[in-house]
Amino acid sequence: MKKIQLVLALFVGLTTVASAQIKEGKISYERKVNMHRNIPDPQMKSMIPEFRTDKFELLFNESASLFRSVVDDEAPDPFANAGGGGGGMRMNFRMPTTTTYTDIAKQTQYEERAFFEKEFLIVDSLKQYKWKLSEETKTIAKQLCKKATTMITAPQMRMRISRGGENNTDTAANAPMKPKETELVVWYAENIPVSVGPDNYTGLPGVIMEMDVDNGASVTTAVEVSTKYPKKELVQPTKGEKMTRAQFQENMQKLMQDMQKGGGMMGGMRIRMNGN
């Protein structure tokens, strides 16, 4: 009888540990962006890697979260030698950095973005997404996750190529970028009952552990979950020109158009190509 009680006690203890919720901590993510998706030129594709991987982290507790870029200055840039030395071309890829603070109690977000040497502070209420929940599950970073989907609107990325001494008269390349509606697939962990995730995505019964934009165009996946995090760094950002999300999008549209007129660009990446 004592053996049965001991086995039952161990089973209950293990079940309790397995179901223990994580309400504060740090999640490390990797984002894999398909660089070839919007490049129609085969020669250009051969000059750059197909994917670029960047790192992020999410600090969180029950009242707030902070999602930010993790910059490793010592890591080699896979695009540093893109184009080779004999082609007379140089490419300089710069990914925009971002910090998103979510005040869960006040339902407000503060996004601090550095974009082409300009700093912006976007302050707005949480965006409401129409999530479609599924019972499909998979394990990510040792956390059991459920699937959810929604439709989002995002600007299309376009590359314009210019070489020294040439005039680019491609009207399609110079045309304003039009928003594109695409599917967002996410996986969230109910075991971490904090309604936040990468970037500005919220509104699910658990933290978002993975998100796939446009069927593999950009995939952000959690690689590690820790209950330890720098609590003093979970603070609201304050740098940059303050504006609403709508005002920021309007500013970005104008900036993109100006950059298309002045040189090659693709989304948040600048390409400089010098021909001899």
C-alpha positions as CSV (number, residue, x, y, z in Angstrom):
1,M,0.0,0.0,0.0
2,K,2.8,2.4,0.9
3,K,4.5,1.6,-2.5
4,I,1.2,2.5,-4.3
5,Q,1.0,5.8,-2.4
6,L,4.6,6.6,-3.1
7,V,4.1,6.0,-6.9
8,L,0.9,8.2,-6.8
9,A,2.8,10.9,-5.0
10,L,5.6,10.8,-7.5
11,F,3.1,10.9,-10.4
12,V,1.3,13.9,-9.0
13,G,4.6,15.7,-8.4
14,L,5.8,15.1,-11.9
15,T,2.4,16.2,-13.3
16,T,2.6,19.4,-11.2
17,V,6.1,20.2,-12.5
18,A,5.2,19.5,-16.1
19,S,2.1,21.8,-16.0
20,A,3.8,24.6,-14.0
21,Q,3.2,27.9,-15.8
22,I,6.0,30.3,-16.7
23,K,4.9,33.8,-16.1
24,E,8.1,35.7,-16.5
25,G,11.5,35.2,-18.2
26,K,13.3,35.5,-21.5
27,I,12.7,33.8,-24.9
28,S,15.4,33.8,-27.5
29,Y,14.4,33.7,-31.2
30,E,15.9,33.3,-34.6
31,R,14.4,34.9,-37.7
32,K,15.1,33.4,-41.1
33,V,14.3,35.7,-44.0
34,N,14.1,34.3,-47.6
35,M,16.3,36.8,-49.5
36,H,15.6,35.2,-52.9
37,R,11.8,35.5,-52.6
38,N,11.6,38.9,-54.3
39,I,14.6,38.7,-56.6
40,P,13.6,37.7,-60.1
41,D,17.1,37.9,-61.6
42,P,19.0,34.5,-61.4
43,Q,22.4,36.2,-61.6
44,M,21.5,38.5,-58.6
45,K,20.3,35.4,-56.6
46,S,23.7,33.7,-57.2
47,M,25.5,36.7,-55.6
48,I,23.8,36.5,-52.2
49,P,22.8,33.7,-49.8
50,E,19.2,32.5,-50.0
51,F,18.5,33.1,-46.3
52,R,19.5,35.6,-43.7
53,T,19.2,34.8,-40.0
54,D,18.9,37.4,-37.3
55,K,18.5,37.0,-33.5
56,F,16.0,38.5,-31.1
57,E,14.8,38.2,-27.5
58,L,11.6,38.7,-25.6
59,L,11.7,39.7,-22.0
60,F,8.4,39.3,-20.3
61,N,6.3,39.2,-17.1
62,E,2.6,39.4,-16.4
63,S,2.3,43.1,-16.9
64,A,4.8,43.9,-19.7
65,S,7.1,42.6,-22.4
66,L,10.1,43.9,-24.4
67,F,11.0,42.4,-27.8
68,R,14.3,43.5,-29.2
69,S,17.0,42.8,-31.8
70,V,20.1,41.1,-30.6
71,V,23.2,42.4,-32.4
72,D,26.3,40.3,-32.5
73,D,29.1,42.6,-33.7
74,E,31.6,39.8,-33.8
75,A,29.5,37.5,-36.0
76,P,30.5,37.4,-39.6
77,D,28.1,39.0,-42.1
78,P,27.1,36.4,-44.7
79,F,26.5,39.3,-47.2
80,A,29.9,41.0,-46.7
81,N,31.4,39.6,-49.8
82,A,28.2,39.4,-51.9
83,G,28.9,40.1,-55.5
84,G,32.6,39.0,-55.4
85,G,35.6,41.1,-56.1
86,G,35.6,40.8,-59.9
87,G,32.1,42.0,-60.7
88,G,32.7,45.6,-59.9
89,M,29.8,45.6,-57.5
90,R,29.5,46.2,-53.8
91,M,26.4,45.4,-51.7
92,N,25.7,46.7,-48.3
93,F,22.9,45.0,-46.4
94,R,21.6,46.7,-43.3
95,M,18.7,45.2,-41.3
96,P,16.6,47.7,-39.4
97,T,16.8,47.3,-35.6
98,T,13.6,47.4,-33.5
99,T,12.5,47.4,-29.8
100,T,8.8,46.8,-29.0
101,Y,7.5,47.4,-25.5
102,T,4.0,46.1,-24.7
103,D,2.2,47.5,-21.6
104,I,-0.3,44.7,-21.1
105,A,-2.3,46.5,-18.4
106,K,-2.8,49.7,-20.5
107,Q,-3.1,47.8,-23.8
108,T,-0.4,50.1,-25.3
109,Q,2.7,49.5,-27.3
110,Y,5.9,51.6,-27.7
111,E,8.0,50.7,-30.7
112,E,11.5,52.2,-31.0
113,R,12.9,51.8,-34.5
114,A,16.1,52.8,-36.1
115,F,15.7,52.9,-39.8
116,F,18.5,54.2,-42.1
117,E,20.0,56.5,-39.5
118,K,16.6,57.8,-38.4
119,E,15.0,57.0,-35.1
120,F,11.2,56.7,-34.5
121,L,9.1,56.1,-31.4
122,I,5.7,54.6,-32.3
123,V,3.1,54.9,-29.5
124,D,-0.3,53.3,-30.1
125,S,-2.9,51.0,-28.7
126,L,-2.6,47.3,-29.3
127,K,-3.7,46.2,-32.7
128,Q,-6.5,43.7,-32.7
129,Y,-6.0,40.6,-34.8
130,K,-8.8,38.2,-35.8
131,W,-7.1,34.9,-34.8
132,K,-8.4,31.6,-36.0
133,L,-7.5,29.0,-33.4
134,S,-6.7,25.3,-34.1
135,E,-6.2,22.2,-32.0
136,E,-3.1,21.2,-34.0
137,T,0.0,21.1,-31.8
138,K,3.8,20.8,-32.0
139,T,6.7,21.3,-29.6
140,I,8.9,24.4,-29.9
141,A,11.8,25.0,-27.5
142,K,10.4,22.3,-25.2
143,Q,7.0,24.0,-25.0
144,L,3.8,22.4,-26.3
145,C,2.3,24.9,-28.7
146,K,-1.0,25.3,-30.5
147,K,-1.6,26.8,-34.0
148,A,-3.4,30.0,-34.8
149,T,-3.7,31.9,-38.1
150,T,-4.8,35.4,-39.2
151,M,-4.4,37.7,-42.3
152,I,-2.1,40.7,-42.1
153,T,-1.3,43.5,-44.5
154,A,2.4,44.2,-45.2
155,P,4.3,46.2,-47.8
156,Q,5.8,44.3,-50.6
157,M,9.6,44.3,-50.9
158,R,11.1,45.2,-54.2
159,M,14.7,45.4,-55.4
160,R,16.0,48.0,-57.8
161,I,19.4,47.5,-59.2
162,S,21.6,50.4,-60.3
163,R,25.2,50.5,-61.6
164,G,27.5,53.5,-61.7
165,G,27.0,55.6,-64.8
166,E,23.7,53.9,-65.8
167,N,20.2,55.5,-65.8
168,N,17.5,53.1,-64.5
169,T,14.3,53.8,-66.3
170,D,12.4,50.8,-65.0
171,T,9.1,52.3,-64.1
172,A,8.0,49.2,-62.3
173,A,11.0,49.5,-60.0
174,N,10.2,53.1,-59.3
175,A,6.5,52.5,-58.7
176,P,5.2,53.0,-55.1
177,M,5.0,49.7,-53.1
178,K,1.5,48.5,-52.6
179,P,0.4,46.7,-49.4
180,K,0.0,42.9,-49.7
181,E,-2.5,40.8,-47.7
182,T,-0.9,37.6,-46.6
183,E,-1.4,34.8,-44.1
184,L,0.4,34.7,-40.8
185,V,0.7,31.3,-39.1
186,V,1.8,31.3,-35.4
187,W,2.3,28.7,-32.7
188,Y,1.6,29.8,-29.1
189,A,2.4,28.2,-25.7
190,E,-0.5,28.1,-23.2
191,N,2.0,27.1,-20.6
192,I,3.4,30.6,-20.8
193,P,0.1,32.6,-20.4
194,V,1.3,36.0,-21.4
195,S,-0.5,37.4,-24.5
196,V,2.5,38.8,-26.4
197,G,5.0,37.7,-29.0
198,P,7.6,38.8,-31.5
199,D,7.1,42.3,-33.0
200,N,3.7,43.7,-32.2
201,Y,1.7,40.5,-32.3
202,T,-0.6,39.9,-29.3
203,G,-4.1,38.6,-28.4
204,L,-3.6,34.8,-28.0
205,P,-4.0,32.7,-24.8
206,G,-0.2,32.3,-24.6
207,V,3.1,33.7,-25.8
208,I,3.9,33.3,-29.5
209,M,6.7,30.8,-30.0
210,E,6.9,30.8,-33.8
211,M,5.4,32.9,-36.6
212,D,5.6,32.2,-40.3
213,V,4.8,35.2,-42.7
214,D,3.7,34.4,-46.2
215,N,4.5,30.7,-46.3
216,G,8.2,31.0,-45.5
217,A,9.1,34.5,-46.5
218,S,10.0,35.2,-42.9
219,V,10.0,32.6,-40.1
220,T,10.7,33.6,-36.5
221,T,11.2,30.6,-34.1
222,A,11.9,30.4,-30.4
223,V,15.1,28.5,-29.6
224,E,15.3,28.8,-25.8
225,V,13.1,29.7,-22.9
226,S,14.6,30.8,-19.6
227,T,13.0,31.9,-16.3
228,K,16.0,34.2,-15.7
229,Y,16.1,37.6,-17.4
230,P,17.5,41.1,-16.8
231,K,14.5,42.7,-15.0
232,K,16.0,46.2,-15.0
233,E,16.1,46.1,-18.8
234,L,12.3,45.5,-19.1
235,V,11.5,49.2,-19.5
236,Q,9.6,51.4,-21.9
237,P,11.7,52.9,-24.8
238,T,11.8,56.7,-25.1
239,K,14.2,57.5,-28.0
240,G,13.0,58.7,-31.4
241,E,10.5,61.0,-33.1
242,K,7.1,60.2,-31.5
243,M,4.2,59.3,-33.7
244,T,1.3,56.9,-34.1
245,R,1.5,53.6,-36.1
246,A,-0.4,55.2,-39.0
247,Q,1.9,58.2,-39.1
248,F,4.9,55.9,-39.1
249,Q,3.6,53.8,-42.0
250,E,3.0,57.1,-44.0
251,N,6.6,58.2,-43.2
252,M,8.0,54.8,-44.3
253,Q,6.0,54.9,-47.6
254,K,7.6,58.3,-48.4
255,L,11.0,57.2,-47.3
256,M,10.8,54.1,-49.5
257,Q,9.8,56.1,-52.5
258,D,12.6,58.6,-52.0
259,M,15.1,55.8,-51.7
260,Q,13.8,54.0,-54.8
261,K,14.4,57.2,-56.7
262,G,17.9,57.6,-55.3
263,G,19.3,54.1,-55.2
264,G,18.7,50.4,-55.0
265,M,16.8,49.0,-52.0
266,M,14.8,46.1,-50.9
267,G,12.6,46.5,-47.9
268,G,14.8,47.3,-44.9
269,M,18.0,46.5,-46.8
270,R,20.1,48.9,-48.8
271,I,22.1,47.8,-51.8
272,R,25.0,49.8,-53.2
273,M,26.4,48.6,-56.5
274,N,29.4,50.4,-58.1
275,G,30.4,49.5,-61.6
276,N,33.7,50.3,-63.2
